[in-house]
Amino acid sequence: MHAAKLLVALVHIAQSAAADLSELHLLGLGQHAQPPIIISKSDGAAELFSSGQSLHSLQHNISYDPESTCAWSANHTQRYCVFANQQFDHGKGISIITTPERAERFFQASANASRRQDSPHEPVFRTLSRGEKGRGIFANVHIRAGSLITEESPIIFIDQNWNRDNLSTDAQRALQAVAVEKLPPATRQMFHELLGSARTNTHAQKLATNGLEDELGDFGMMGVHANVSKLNHACRANAAVQWNWSSFAHRIYAVRDIAANEEITMSYFNTIQTFQQRQVHTKSTLGFQCLCSHCQASKKFTDLSDDRVNEILLLQGYLENRAIAPADPAAMAELLVDLYEQEDLWLYISKAYAIAALEWNGVGKEHRARSSAYESVKAGLMIAADPEVEDYLEDMQELLDGARKHWSWKYRLV
């Protein structure tokens, strides 16, 4: 018997003797409207961990998951539960670890994924072994820049606020084990095939290694996917990952043309850094040595790349500090865009175009400004949103609505 199932059985025995019950109401998952979930909880129904932490069960009336396993935070002010639906996303299934209070919001959002239809077309990518990197995703056909490669809902979705709420490490690991156990067998096998760390292959390490984070709004979620999680890192990635709440899925866009049989990659961190800085970060923070083609280039090419990166950072600093008045700011901005292109920094080029748009507008060149603003918006629509990206994309939209009314109009000529 699996440890998680044994634990649940023990919980049932303890729970049957408990008398202090209260109710919580949530909405159900699934394609069809569900009646409210009636949940009974018992703090006395618990099986102790060796650390002194405990799990308890929540009973409810939904057919796909009549029981949820939960754990209280250390200060007993918040609890996190595993909510699972094996019919979700056309039978792929999902396990969500979150609080009962927040579960309703996730369930409402995830209902859109159940209505999403599978594409009738042949997949544009396939999975192949990549040795030490585990499995990778490779293009079956030529994929044009800007194309949506795939859209995939997570199979495990974890509320990262459990760290803020002081849920113990033992409790987190126990809930992770339950979440994996509740997946459909085929999906569970997909999870087990994901790469762990070089040191250990536990559930926690697989989740940390393969999780994609989304920190928008008040959530702070981490999702693991059957396919998207197989995207390997490259310091000059050809794809961007973007979370979309309306479809409850991560979308993968091509940020440049991708050739047939080329590996589709993403960047795990901001890679506008020198070779040595990137190597230190991947080893110390991510636990691996980056072996992407950019990092495996000969020293003369990595040195040239470092020179470009340093000049990018220098130019960007000058142009963003508007207190400095360079002799030819528009030319500097065009050089900045050119260096981004030479460095294959397509994932970040939206910002370079935005700076160029402001500088062209700043010297009264409306048509050049609008052209750069359009390029910035097009590139920005594919990347993961964050406050900085949202700010300059909003600025670009305002410029496109009226360059001569924009705050930057001829500001360099004053």
DOLO-587783 format. One record per residue (C-alpha): residue in one letter; x, y, z. Coordinates in steps of 0.02 Angstrom, whole numbers, plus 50000, padded with zeros to 5 digits. Example, Ala and Ser with C-alpha at 12.3 -4.5 7.8 and 13.67 -1.06 7.14 Angstrom:
<rs>
a506154977550390 s506844994750357 
</rs>
This chain:
<rs>
m500005000050000 h500665017349956 a501165028150104 a499915041550054 k498475028950049 l498995021650217 l499025039050290 v497275042750225 a496635026450298 l497325030950468 v496565048150453 h494845040350420 i494975030050579 a495405045250683 q494125056050596 s492695044250630 a492915047650815 a492985066550798 a491485076650850 d491945094750811 l491445097150629 s491185112750526 e490765115950343 l491605124850199 h490825128050028 l491805127749864 l491395126149681 g491875110349589 l493015107249442 g492475099449279 q491585102849117 h489855104049194 a489185114549336 q489405105849502 p488385108049661 p489305116349805 i490595105349887 i490155101850068 i491765099250164 s491905092750340 k493515095050436 s494175087950598 d495745094650678 g495845079150787 a495915067550636 a497765066950606 e499235055450579 l500815063050651 f502385065250548 s504055062050630 s504235081050638 g502625082950735 q501635089450586 s499945081650545 l498805078250398 h496925077750402 s495555073750277 l494175084350202 q492605075150148 h491535082450009 n490195077149888 i491005078849716 s491135062549621 y492875064649546 d493785067449711 p492745063449866 e494185066649984 s495555079650000 t497105077950108 c497635093550202 a498965100250320 w498955115250436 s500325128450437 a501495129150586 n500505143050670 h498855134250631 t498165149450540 q498105142250364 r497925125050287 y498365118150116 c497445103850032 v497625092949878 f496145094549759 a496205082549611 n495185079249454 q495685064549345 q494475069649206 f495205087149190 d495905092549020 h495215077648922 g495805064749047 k497555071249077 g497055075949254 i497645089049377 s498115090249560 i498025107549640 i498815111249809 t498065126949884 t496965133150026 p495105129050027 e494745147750021 r495725150149861 a495245133749779 e493595140649715 r494505153949613 f495665141149535 f494235129349497 q493265142949410 a494785147849306 s495235129949263 a493495126249196 n494035135049035 a495365121749005 s494035108149005 r493125117348865 r494715119548762 q494735107748614 d496245097448566 s497035103148404 p496555092048255 h498245095648174 e499815085348191 p500895091548336 v502285103348284 f503505095748410 r504085078948475 t505015072948630 l506775065848618 s508085060548744 r509425073548781 g510595063248889 e511055072549048 k509725085549009 g508365072349015 r507085074348878 g506915089048761 i505625095948641 f506085096648455 a505175104948311 n504365093348183 v504165107448056 h504815124948025 i503995136448153 r503865154848110 a504285168448236 g502735173748332 s501865156948312 l500975148648458 i501885132048477 t500765124448609 e499585128548750 e499575116548896 s498755116249068 p499785110149215 i499595092749287 i500135098949459 f499805116749517 i500535122449684 d500125138049782 q501835145049828 n501095155349969 w501325140150080 n503095146450112 r502415163150173 d501165153750282 n502545143150361 l501955126150303 s503325114150358 t504455105550233 d503805088550289 a502005094050262 q502435101050090 r503275084850038 a501815074450101 l500555084750003 q501665083849849 a501685064749862 v499785064349876 a499615076149727 v500675064649618 e499735049149680 k498055056749631 l498545059249448 p497905046849318 p499145032449293 a499745038349121 t499995056149182 r500845050049340 q502065040549229 m502405056549131 f502835065249295 h504025051349348 e504915052749180 l505325071049212 l507125074849259 g507575077249442 s509175085049508 a510885077249490 r510895073449677 t509145066849708 n507585061949614 t506235065349744 h504525072749707 a505095089249781 q506635089749668 k505625085249513 l504385099049553 a505765111749585 t506725106849428 n505235106349310 g504065119449383 l503585135449294 e503145149849408 d501825163149387 e501845177449512 l500515188849442 g499225196449557 d499085189149732 f499395171149683 g501175165449658 m500915148449580 m502045134849513 g501465122749379 v502205106549315 h501695100849141 a501775084649045 n502635092648894 v503065110748931 s504115105349081 k505265096148960 l505855112448882 n507715113748916 h508645129648958 a509655139548832 c510485156248863 r509875161848691 a508155153748692 n507045152548538 a505405151748635 a504485161548769 v503335154848904 q501795164748954 w500455160349082 n498655163749032 w497305163349166 s495875163649041 s496395146748969 f497225140749131 a498755135949032 h500535140648989 r500755146148809 i502385143648715 y502795156048576 a504225155748451 v505225171848475 r506195168548314 d506055156448169 i506375138548228 a507015126048100 a506305108448083 n507235096448199 e507915110948304 e507685109648492 i506395121648565 t507135130248718 m506705143148850 s507765153548970 y507615149049154 f508265166249208 n508745183249137 t510245178849027 i510835196448982 q512435192249074 t514215187649032 f514735169649005 q515535168149177 q514035176049265 r512845163949179 q513915148849222 v514015153849405 h512135156349413 t511665139649335 k512885130049445 s512535138849610 t510675142249593 l509975129649469 g511155115249504 f511805111749329 q513155117449209 c512415126049058 l512895116748900 c511855126748776 s512655130648608 h512995148648660 c513975143048813 q514905129548717 a515595141648588 s517475144148580 k518285157248692 k518495170148554 f516625169748523 t516145170148707 d517325184948731 l516485194048586 s514785189948661 d515335196848830 d515885213048746 r514175214848666 v513275211048830 n514305223948924 e513965237048791 i512095232848794 l512045235848981 l513055251948964 l511975259148824 q510375254048910 g510935262649070 y511365278748979 l509735279448882 e508605274949028 n509415288449135 r508605303249051 a509625315449154 i511085311249038 a511045319848868 p512035309348743 a512585317648581 d511565306248468 p510305296448573 a509325289448425 a510905282148349 m511365274648517 a509635266748529 e509795259248356 l511485252148405 l510645244648559 v509345235848451 d510705229748333 l511705222448478 y510165213448544 e509935205648372 q511775200848355 e511675192648527 d510085183048482 l509205190948631 w507505189348548 l506695185248713 y507105202548780 i507135213248624 s505445221248659 k506295232848785 a507645237948660 y506325242548532 a505395252548666 i506965262548707 a507245265748521 a505445271648500 l505645284248642 e507285290748573 w506625292848396 n505105301648465 g506245311948575 v507095319448423 g505465322048328 k505575307148208 e503775301348221 h503785287748087 r505365279548154 a504635280548330 r503015272148278 s503935258348184 s504975254148338 a503455255048451 y502525242448343 e504025230748349 s504095232548539 v502255228248561 k502355213448442 a503845206048534 g503125210148705 l501485201048675 m502415184348674 i503415185848834 a502935182949014 a502145198349089 d502935207149236 p502715225049302 e504175231949200 v503565224149038 e501795230049068 d502395247749102 y503385249948941 l502095240948834 e500765252748901 d501945267148860 m502135260548682 q500245259348660 e500075277448716 l501425282548592 l500515273448452 d498895282248501 g499745298848468 a501625301148453 r501535320148458 k500465319848614 h501615307548702 w502715313848844 s504285309148744 w503895320148593 k505475330448559 y506025328848739 r507845327148684 l507725343948594 v507175354148744 
</rs>
